């Protein structure tokens, strides 16, 4: 699957990117809020080496910069 987004080789880097977006957008407003993160990261655990990524959304550009295009291996549905 071709993804446009932000790719990280270290999970902590993906966590840090998510936290940067949360801080920029003021999420969560309170600990009881349903929305706890502006975005989240996913794990490409079928790829070698494993990597982490955040799917692109226009709102992320101001915080994370321009996205890249990369491939993620997904399970065969058949």
N, CA, C and O atoms as a GROMACS GRO file, in nm:
protein
  312
    1UNK      N    1   0.085  -0.117   0.000
    1UNK     CA    2   0.000   0.000   0.000
    1UNK      C    3   0.090   0.124   0.000
    1UNK      O    4   0.187   0.130   0.076
    2UNK      N    5   0.059   0.218  -0.082
    2UNK     CA    6   0.134   0.344  -0.089
    2UNK      C    7   0.071   0.442   0.011
    2UNK      O    8  -0.050   0.463   0.010
    3UNK      N    9   0.155   0.499   0.095
    3UNK     CA   10   0.110   0.592   0.200
    3UNK      C   11   0.178   0.726   0.180
    3UNK      O   12   0.296   0.733   0.145
    4UNK      N   13   0.105   0.832   0.201
    4UNK     CA   14   0.162   0.965   0.211
    4UNK      C   15   0.158   0.999   0.359
    4UNK      O   16   0.052   0.995   0.422
    5UNK      N   17   0.274   1.033   0.415
    5UNK     CA   18   0.276   1.062   0.558
    5UNK      C   19   0.417   1.086   0.608
    5UNK      O   20   0.504   1.135   0.536
    6UNK      N   21   0.437   1.051   0.732
    6UNK     CA   22   0.562   1.076   0.804
    6UNK      C   23   0.610   0.944   0.858
    6UNK      O   24   0.537   0.874   0.929
    7UNK      N   25   0.734   0.908   0.826
    7UNK     CA   26   0.789   0.777   0.857
    7UNK      C   27   0.899   0.791   0.962
    7UNK      O   28   0.982   0.881   0.955
    8UNK      N   29   0.898   0.700   1.059
    8UNK     CA   30   0.994   0.703   1.170
    8UNK      C   31   1.052   0.564   1.192
    8UNK      O   32   0.977   0.466   1.193
    9UNK      N   33   1.181   0.555   1.210
    9UNK     CA   34   1.244   0.425   1.235
    9UNK      C   35   1.245   0.390   1.383
    9UNK      O   36   1.262   0.274   1.420
   10UNK      N   37   1.228   0.491   1.468
   10UNK     CA   38   1.227   0.471   1.613
   10UNK      C   39   1.090   0.510   1.666
   10UNK      O   40   1.039   0.618   1.636
   11UNK      N   41   1.029   0.421   1.744
   11UNK     CA   42   0.894   0.447   1.794
   11UNK      C   43   0.886   0.576   1.874
   11UNK      O   44   0.787   0.649   1.864
   12UNK      N   45   0.988   0.607   1.952
   12UNK     CA   46   0.985   0.730   2.032
   12UNK      C   47   0.976   0.854   1.945
   12UNK      O   48   0.916   0.954   1.985
   13UNK      N   49   1.034   0.848   1.826
   13UNK     CA   50   1.024   0.962   1.734
   13UNK      C   51   0.880   0.982   1.687
   13UNK      O   52   0.835   1.095   1.673
   14UNK      N   53   0.808   0.872   1.664
   14UNK     CA   54   0.666   0.882   1.626
   14UNK      C   55   0.584   0.936   1.743
   14UNK      O   56   0.493   1.016   1.723
   15UNK      N   57   0.615   0.892   1.862
   15UNK     CA   58   0.546   0.941   1.982
   15UNK      C   59   0.572   1.090   1.999
   15UNK      O   60   0.480   1.166   2.029
   16UNK      N   61   0.697   1.131   1.980
   16UNK     CA   62   0.732   1.273   1.993
   16UNK      C   63   0.658   1.357   1.889
   16UNK      O   64   0.611   1.467   1.921
   17UNK      N   65   0.648   1.308   1.766
   17UNK     CA   66   0.577   1.381   1.660
   17UNK      C   67   0.429   1.395   1.696
   17UNK      O   68   0.371   1.502   1.678
   18UNK      N   69   0.370   1.288   1.748
   18UNK     CA   70   0.230   1.294   1.789
   18UNK      C   71   0.213   1.398   1.901
   18UNK      O   72   0.117   1.475   1.899
   19UNK      N   73   0.304   1.399   1.997
   19UNK     CA   74   0.296   1.495   2.107
   19UNK      C   75   0.315   1.639   2.060
   19UNK      O   76   0.254   1.731   2.114
   20UNK      N   77   0.400   1.660   1.958
   20UNK     CA   78   0.417   1.794   1.902
   20UNK      C   79   0.285   1.844   1.843
   20UNK      O   80   0.249   1.961   1.860
   21UNK      N   81   0.214   1.755   1.774
   21UNK     CA   82   0.085   1.792   1.716
   21UNK      C   83  -0.016   1.820   1.826
   21UNK      O   84  -0.093   1.916   1.818
   22UNK      N   85  -0.017   1.736   1.930
   22UNK     CA   86  -0.109   1.757   2.043
   22UNK      C   87  -0.085   1.892   2.107
   22UNK      O   88  -0.179   1.965   2.137
   23UNK      N   89   0.040   1.926   2.129
   23UNK     CA   90   0.075   2.054   2.191
   23UNK      C   91   0.033   2.170   2.102
   23UNK      O   92  -0.026   2.267   2.150
   24UNK      N   93   0.062   2.161   1.973
   24UNK     CA   94   0.028   2.268   1.880
   24UNK      C   95  -0.123   2.294   1.878
   24UNK      O   96  -0.166   2.409   1.878
   25UNK      N   97  -0.202   2.186   1.877
   25UNK     CA   98  -0.347   2.200   1.868
   25UNK      C   99  -0.419   2.201   2.003
   25UNK      O  100  -0.542   2.207   2.009
   26UNK      N  101  -0.342   2.194   2.111
   26UNK     CA  102  -0.401   2.204   2.245
   26UNK      C  103  -0.488   2.085   2.283
   26UNK      O  104  -0.591   2.101   2.348
   27UNK      N  105  -0.446   1.967   2.242
   27UNK     CA  106  -0.520   1.843   2.269
   27UNK      C  107  -0.443   1.763   2.374
   27UNK      O  108  -0.321   1.755   2.362
   28UNK      N  109  -0.504   1.706   2.473
   28UNK     CA  110  -0.643   1.724   2.513
   28UNK      C  111  -0.659   1.851   2.595
   28UNK      O  112  -0.564   1.897   2.659
   29UNK      N  113  -0.777   1.907   2.592
   29UNK     CA  114  -0.806   2.027   2.671
   29UNK      C  115  -0.810   1.988   2.818
   29UNK      O  116  -0.763   2.063   2.904
   30UNK      N  117  -0.866   1.872   2.847
   30UNK     CA  118  -0.868   1.821   2.983
   30UNK      C  119  -0.851   1.669   2.978
   30UNK      O  120  -0.880   1.608   2.875
   31UNK      N  121  -0.806   1.608   3.086
   31UNK     CA  122  -0.785   1.462   3.087
   31UNK      C  123  -0.912   1.381   3.061
   31UNK      O  124  -0.904   1.264   3.021
   32UNK      N  125  -1.028   1.440   3.083
   32UNK     CA  126  -1.154   1.370   3.061
   32UNK      C  127  -1.203   1.376   2.916
   32UNK      O  128  -1.299   1.307   2.881
   33UNK      N  129  -1.139   1.455   2.833
   33UNK     CA  130  -1.181   1.468   2.693
   33UNK      C  131  -1.175   1.334   2.619
   33UNK      O  132  -1.088   1.251   2.644
   34UNK      N  133  -1.269   1.316   2.529
   34UNK     CA  134  -1.271   1.196   2.446
   34UNK      C  135  -1.150   1.197   2.353
   34UNK      O  136  -1.083   1.095   2.336
   35UNK      N  137  -1.120   1.312   2.293
   35UNK     CA  138  -1.006   1.324   2.204
   35UNK      C  139  -0.880   1.348   2.285
   35UNK      O  140  -0.865   1.451   2.349
   36UNK      N  141  -0.790   1.252   2.281
   36UNK     CA  142  -0.666   1.260   2.358
   36UNK      C  143  -0.546   1.293   2.270
   36UNK      O  144  -0.443   1.338   2.320
   37UNK      N  145  -0.558   1.270   2.138
   37UNK     CA  146  -0.448   1.297   2.046
   37UNK      C  147  -0.502   1.356   1.917
   37UNK      O  148  -0.609   1.318   1.871
   38UNK      N  149  -0.426   1.451   1.858
   38UNK     CA  150  -0.464   1.510   1.730
   38UNK      C  151  -0.448   1.408   1.618
   38UNK      O  152  -0.528   1.404   1.525
   39UNK      N  153  -0.344   1.327   1.628
   39UNK     CA  154  -0.319   1.222   1.530
   39UNK      C  155  -0.260   1.103   1.606
   39UNK      O  156  -0.229   1.114   1.724
   40UNK      N  157  -0.245   0.992   1.538
   40UNK     CA  158  -0.181   0.877   1.600
   40UNK      C  159  -0.089   0.813   1.499
   40UNK      O  160  -0.099   0.838   1.379
   41UNK      N  161   0.000   0.730   1.548
   41UNK     CA  162   0.092   0.662   1.459
   41UNK      C  163   0.054   0.515   1.447
   41UNK      O  164  -0.015   0.460   1.533
   42UNK      N  165   0.100   0.454   1.340
   42UNK     CA  166   0.077   0.313   1.315
   42UNK      C  167   0.211   0.243   1.301
   42UNK      O  168   0.314   0.307   1.278
   43UNK      N  169   0.210   0.111   1.315
   43UNK     CA  170   0.331   0.032   1.304
   43UNK      C  171   0.326  -0.053   1.178
   43UNK      O  172   0.229  -0.124   1.152
   44UNK      N  173   0.432  -0.044   1.098
   44UNK     CA  174   0.444  -0.127   0.978
   44UNK      C  175   0.522  -0.252   1.020
   44UNK      O  176   0.641  -0.265   0.990
   45UNK      N  177   0.453  -0.343   1.089
   45UNK     CA  178   0.523  -0.458   1.147
   45UNK      C  179   0.542  -0.575   1.050
   45UNK      O  180   0.603  -0.675   1.087
   46UNK      N  181   0.492  -0.564   0.928
   46UNK     CA  182   0.519  -0.666   0.827
   46UNK      C  183   0.638  -0.628   0.741
   46UNK      O  184   0.682  -0.706   0.656
   47UNK      N  185   0.691  -0.510   0.761
   47UNK     CA  186   0.807  -0.463   0.685
   47UNK      C  187   0.934  -0.491   0.764
   47UNK      O  188   0.933  -0.498   0.887
   48UNK      N  189   1.044  -0.506   0.691
   48UNK     CA  190   1.174  -0.526   0.754
   48UNK      C  191   1.267  -0.418   0.703
   48UNK      O  192   1.290  -0.411   0.582
   49UNK      N  193   1.322  -0.335   0.790
   49UNK     CA  194   1.293  -0.332   0.933
   49UNK      C  195   1.155  -0.269   0.960
   49UNK      O  196   1.100  -0.196   0.878
   50UNK      N  197   1.102  -0.299   1.078
   50UNK     CA  198   0.976  -0.241   1.123
   50UNK      C  199   0.993  -0.090   1.131
   50UNK      O  200   1.099  -0.041   1.170
   51UNK      N  201   0.889  -0.016   1.095
   51UNK     CA  202   0.892   0.129   1.112
   51UNK      C  203   0.755   0.177   1.157
   51UNK      O  204   0.658   0.101   1.160
   52UNK      N  205   0.749   0.303   1.190
   52UNK     CA  206   0.629   0.366   1.244
   52UNK      C  207   0.593   0.482   1.152
   52UNK      O  208   0.682   0.545   1.094
   53UNK      N  209   0.464   0.512   1.140
   53UNK     CA  210   0.426   0.620   1.050
   53UNK      C  211   0.297   0.686   1.094
   53UNK      O  212   0.214   0.628   1.164
   54UNK      N  213   0.284   0.810   1.052
   54UNK     CA  214   0.163   0.889   1.072
   54UNK      C  215   0.110   0.922   0.934
   54UNK      O  216   0.183   0.975   0.850
   55UNK      N  217  -0.016   0.891   0.910
   55UNK     CA  218  -0.078   0.922   0.780
   55UNK      C  219  -0.095   1.073   0.766
   55UNK      O  220  -0.126   1.143   0.863
   56UNK      N  221  -0.075   1.120   0.646
   56UNK     CA  222  -0.082   1.263   0.617
   56UNK      C  223  -0.222   1.320   0.631
   56UNK      O  224  -0.321   1.257   0.595
   57UNK      N  225  -0.227   1.438   0.684
   57UNK     CA  226  -0.344   1.523   0.687
   57UNK      C  227  -0.292   1.666   0.674
   57UNK      O  228  -0.188   1.699   0.731
   58UNK      N  229  -0.363   1.751   0.602
   58UNK     CA  230  -0.319   1.890   0.582
   58UNK      C  231  -0.284   1.960   0.713
   58UNK      O  232  -0.193   2.042   0.718
   59UNK      N  233  -0.356   1.928   0.819
   59UNK     CA  234  -0.335   1.994   0.947
   59UNK      C  235  -0.199   1.962   1.008
   59UNK      O  236  -0.154   2.032   1.099
   60UNK      N  237  -0.132   1.858   0.960
   60UNK     CA  238  -0.003   1.818   1.017
   60UNK      C  239   0.114   1.893   0.955
   60UNK      O  240   0.222   1.900   1.015
   61UNK      N  241   0.095   1.949   0.837
   61UNK     CA  242   0.205   2.015   0.766
   61UNK      C  243   0.267   2.127   0.848
   61UNK      O  244   0.389   2.142   0.848
   62UNK      N  245   0.186   2.204   0.916
   62UNK     CA  246   0.237   2.317   0.994
   62UNK      C  247   0.328   2.270   1.107
   62UNK      O  248   0.416   2.344   1.150
   63UNK      N  249   0.308   2.149   1.155
   63UNK     CA  250   0.387   2.097   1.266
   63UNK      C  251   0.499   2.005   1.217
   63UNK      O  252   0.613   2.018   1.260
   64UNK      N  253   0.466   1.913   1.128
   64UNK     CA  254   0.561   1.808   1.087
   64UNK      C  255   0.629   1.834   0.953
   64UNK      O  256   0.720   1.761   0.915
   65UNK      N  257   0.585   1.937   0.882
   65UNK     CA  258   0.646   1.968   0.753
   65UNK      C  259   0.583   1.889   0.640
   65UNK      O  260   0.474   1.832   0.655
   66UNK      N  261   0.651   1.886   0.528
   66UNK     CA  262   0.599   1.818   0.410
   66UNK      C  263   0.608   1.666   0.428
   66UNK      O  264   0.709   1.616   0.478
   67UNK      N  265   0.505   1.594   0.386
   67UNK     CA  266   0.507   1.448   0.400
   67UNK      C  267   0.591   1.383   0.291
   67UNK      O  268   0.634   1.448   0.196
   68UNK      N  269   0.614   1.254   0.307
   68UNK     CA  270   0.681   1.176   0.205
   68UNK      C  271   0.588   1.064   0.159
   68UNK      O  272   0.485   1.039   0.222
   69UNK      N  273   0.624   1.000   0.052
   69UNK     CA  274   0.546   0.888  -0.001
   69UNK      C  275   0.630   0.763   0.018
   69UNK      O  276   0.747   0.760  -0.018
   70UNK      N  277   0.568   0.659   0.076
   70UNK     CA  278   0.641   0.534   0.101
   70UNK      C  279   0.543   0.418   0.095
   70UNK      O  280   0.421   0.436   0.089
   71UNK      N  281   0.598   0.299   0.096
   71UNK     CA  282   0.516   0.179   0.085
   71UNK      C  283   0.511   0.107   0.219
   71UNK      O  284   0.610   0.100   0.292
   72UNK      N  285   0.392   0.054   0.251
   72UNK     CA  286   0.371  -0.026   0.373
   72UNK      C  287   0.314  -0.160   0.329
   72UNK      O  288   0.219  -0.166   0.251
   73UNK      N  289   0.372  -0.267   0.380
   73UNK     CA  290   0.322  -0.401   0.351
   73UNK      C  291   0.200  -0.428   0.438
   73UNK      O  292   0.204  -0.411   0.560
   74UNK      N  293   0.091  -0.469   0.376
   74UNK     CA  294  -0.033  -0.501   0.448
   74UNK      C  295  -0.065  -0.648   0.426
   74UNK      O  296  -0.025  -0.706   0.325
   75UNK      N  297  -0.138  -0.710   0.522
   75UNK     CA  298  -0.172  -0.851   0.504
   75UNK      C  299  -0.259  -0.874   0.382
   75UNK      O  300  -0.342  -0.790   0.348
   76UNK      N  301  -0.241  -0.987   0.316
   76UNK     CA  302  -0.322  -1.025   0.203
   76UNK      C  303  -0.461  -1.063   0.255
   76UNK      O  304  -0.471  -1.152   0.340
   77UNK      N  305  -0.568  -1.001   0.207
   77UNK     CA  306  -0.702  -1.027   0.260
   77UNK      C  307  -0.759  -1.163   0.218
   77UNK      O  308  -0.867  -1.201   0.264
   78UNK      N  309  -0.690  -1.237   0.132
   78UNK     CA  310  -0.743  -1.364   0.083
   78UNK      C  311  -0.678  -1.482   0.148
   78UNK      O  312  -0.712  -1.596   0.118
   0.00000   0.00000   0.00000
